[in-house]
């Protein structure tokens, strides 16, 4: 998978995590503006968590590729 393909996959998976959180929360008939800051933070935490899992898997699968090295730097800091 190229870096661009992986990025598209990671964004798709993060969007799915947000959607799952919203469905689990319920009240889908309410507008987004009715979300509280703690709810927005929880949604963001789910998306970031999914990204970390995917990035960790990509690093483990292809340690020597430039893309995984960039992800290692991003995750480790």
C-alpha positions as CSV (number, residue, x, y, z in Angstrom):
1,X,0.0,0.0,0.0
2,X,1.4,3.4,-0.9
3,X,1.6,6.2,1.6
4,X,-1.3,8.0,-0.1
5,X,-3.4,4.8,-0.1
6,X,-2.6,4.3,3.6
7,X,-3.4,7.9,4.4
8,X,-6.8,7.5,2.7
9,X,-7.4,4.2,4.6
10,X,-6.5,5.8,7.9
11,X,-8.8,8.7,7.3
12,X,-11.6,6.3,6.3
13,X,-11.0,4.3,9.5
14,X,-11.0,7.4,11.7
15,X,-14.3,8.5,10.1
16,X,-15.7,5.1,10.9
17,X,-14.6,5.4,14.5
18,X,-16.4,8.8,14.7
19,X,-19.5,7.3,13.2
20,X,-19.5,4.4,15.6
21,X,-19.1,6.8,18.5
22,X,-22.0,9.0,17.2
23,X,-24.2,5.9,16.8
24,X,-23.3,4.6,20.2
25,X,-24.2,8.0,21.7
26,X,-27.6,8.0,20.1
27,X,-29.6,11.2,19.5
28,X,-28.6,11.1,15.8
29,X,-31.6,13.4,15.0
30,X,-29.9,16.3,16.8
31,X,-27.7,18.7,15.0
32,X,-23.9,18.5,15.4
33,X,-23.9,21.9,17.1
34,X,-25.7,20.4,20.0
35,X,-22.6,18.3,20.9
36,X,-20.8,19.4,24.1
37,X,-17.1,19.9,24.3
38,X,-16.7,16.6,26.3
39,X,-18.6,14.8,23.5
40,X,-16.4,16.4,20.8
41,X,-13.3,15.4,22.7
42,X,-14.5,11.8,23.0
43,X,-15.2,11.7,19.3
44,X,-11.7,13.1,18.6
45,X,-10.1,10.6,21.0
46,X,-11.7,7.7,19.2
47,X,-10.5,8.9,15.8
48,X,-6.9,9.6,17.2
49,X,-6.9,6.2,18.9
50,X,-7.8,4.5,15.7
51,X,-5.0,6.3,13.8
52,X,-2.5,5.2,16.5
53,X,-3.6,1.6,16.1
54,X,-3.3,1.7,12.3
55,X,0.0,3.5,12.4
56,X,1.4,1.0,14.9
57,X,0.4,-1.9,12.7
58,X,1.9,-0.2,9.6
59,X,5.2,0.3,11.4
60,X,5.3,-3.3,12.6
61,X,4.5,-4.6,9.1
62,X,7.0,-2.5,7.1
63,X,9.8,-1.3,9.5
64,X,12.2,-0.3,6.8
65,X,10.0,1.8,4.5
66,X,10.1,5.6,4.5
67,X,6.4,5.8,5.4
68,X,6.7,3.7,8.5
69,X,9.8,5.6,9.6
70,X,7.9,8.9,9.3
71,X,5.0,7.4,11.3
72,X,7.5,6.2,14.0
73,X,8.8,9.7,14.3
74,X,5.3,11.1,14.5
75,X,4.2,8.7,17.2
76,X,7.3,8.7,19.3
77,X,8.0,12.4,18.9
